[in-house]
Amino acid sequence: MKDEITKNPLEPTQLLDRDCTTLSRHVLQQLQSFSADAQDLSALMSRIALAAKLISRRLSRAGLVEGVLGFSGDINVQGESVKRMDVYANEVFISVFKQSGLVCRLASEEMEKPYYIPENCPIGRYTLLYDPIDGSSNIDSNLNIGSIFSIRQQEGNDENGEALDLLQSGRKQLAAGYILYGPSTMLVYSIGTGVHSFTLDPSLGEFILSNQNIQVPEHGAVYSVNEGNFWQWDESIRDYIRYVHRHEGYTARYSGALVGDFHRILHEGGVFMYPGTIKKPEGKLRLLYETAPLAFLIEQAGGQASTGTQDILDVVPDQLHTRTPVIIGSKDDVALVKSFIDDRKHEKNPAIATHS
């Protein structure tokens, strides 16, 4: 019996240490501090985890509970039809952070203006920006969806409710991440000390560390883009698509859910793109609570995020719901896409010839 225990590749101490690495504990370990700021971030991440658990539970019963699937009948500030889960998830984040004592305001894709929590504002020093449900068109088909979040320090009194201090670059983010609701529920985050992923253990009701210090490969085979928009793009983006069509070693993967597609790129390498179109060069995705948080993550993982002409994290929004094109993923793959844009920009020979 003693020999059998000795041969076990997972010693009891290893199992215990791994099982005990919860999200809140991990944040404190990353900061190597128990200061007030470190404890604030740990508490904020715990609140995000609670919101994730509530949303995950609701989604797991979506086909069984009345009033979960389908559209609410409302149109949000983006001019998009609202799913019932969009409304529910947005309300979950508000409810969870009302009790935090740390967050003074929340800004979301689903709300035209920031939501203030007056009882928190005298002491609350943080703002949470989030997309409560990304890829909600996938809900009724039971496909992957996600939530995206970003934490910023609140600056100024903000008495007029315009949240002007949010109109700063993504470099001002303290933390960012996403929750992926798939076969398992995963939470991926960074506080500027690398990218780490946690998996929800339903039996414990806790997010347990599953992978830390994630590094995106410098090159990957996957390119992820909605090719249905091919003829609406600038010629430089079409040049890139023609290039990958003509060269071996590339694989198209696109699910219609930003979080799911980004999660694949983060682990396997490659590039995700949502370019602007000729009619809407600003693109579709929102900067403050979609592209900037994911850009924060990908840079921490050794990758790159660009609008095609500028690093996403350097973009300064002019309003809360500013949109940007995005090219994000492995450094080599993002650089390749940008090279086609540069070729067209400088009126050189067509990039398709340059790269053939």
Order of alpha helices (4+ residues) and beta strands (2+ residues): alpha-alpha-alpha-alpha-beta-beta-alpha-beta-beta-beta-beta-beta-beta-beta-beta-beta-alpha-beta-alpha-beta-alpha-beta-beta-alpha-alpha
